[in-house]
Amino acid sequence: MEKLIITAAVTGSITDRSKSPHHPMTPEEIAAAALDAWRAGAAIIHLHARTEDGTPTQDLQSFTELVERITTAGCDAILNLSTGSAGGRASFEERMACLALRPEMASFDCGSVNFDTWTFLNPPGFLEDLARRMLELNVKPEIECFDTGMIFAARRLAERGLLCPPLHFQFVMGTAGGIPAGPEHLVHMLAALPPGATWSVCALGRGQLPMNVMAIMFGGHARTGLEDNVYYSYRVLAKSNAQLVERLVRLSHELGREVASPADARRILAISTQPSGTRYRMGERDEQAP
Ligand code: ZN
């Protein structure tokens, strides 16, 4: 079986200190959490930006500083920037701003979904714009699917040439308005994948660990991290993102799968071999060119 790619989703835009005192909130804390998760074995770091007071933001400058903090520390993980709405704060245009950094990967939420009290909007026009922008800038879309229909929506975009195979999917399971976290639902989603696709699973709260283990067993990849779940075990808070990554590394080895390095992950996902930091610095040079 192919090596396991572990993604660490270190902060998100919904969870905060009210859920766990260990949640990284400031840019400094988010960068430190990303570095610890990478050292623990995460090949991909899924990043949301926050301001100094912890407010989620899609501001380009905030993403720039965050990426800089992480890459200048020598981290070669694939950086996967969120194009989410910063908890409903960002406009569609603001959501795409971080692509200017030419990250190796960015989230592509392939449809709208109801959360507890609000709707995460991803209408067709926005998805077309986002797909075109990612194609132009050579950013690999991580196609987040909150339900099975979103896999077919991605397949239609691929048929139109807006998403390029091999497609990489992230199944987001256990949200209030999306597909529940459970083995039968995972099997259902897998049956909908196009040939040659790669896939990973993340699940909220108590669904995280069992769905991660199923992904390891079924040959997929796994996302963990405090964005999705703040607990380590029943009523016991995780101390850090790294602690959750370390457990996945141990489980993967026990189940007979090696863990992918960032270089392995680039090969498995067919991402160009330039690390994020190099791409970022190239982008900066381009802007200064006459
Ligand atoms: Zn996220």
Residues whose N, C-alpha, C, O or C-beta is under 5 A from the ligand:
A	BS01	ZN	G12 S82
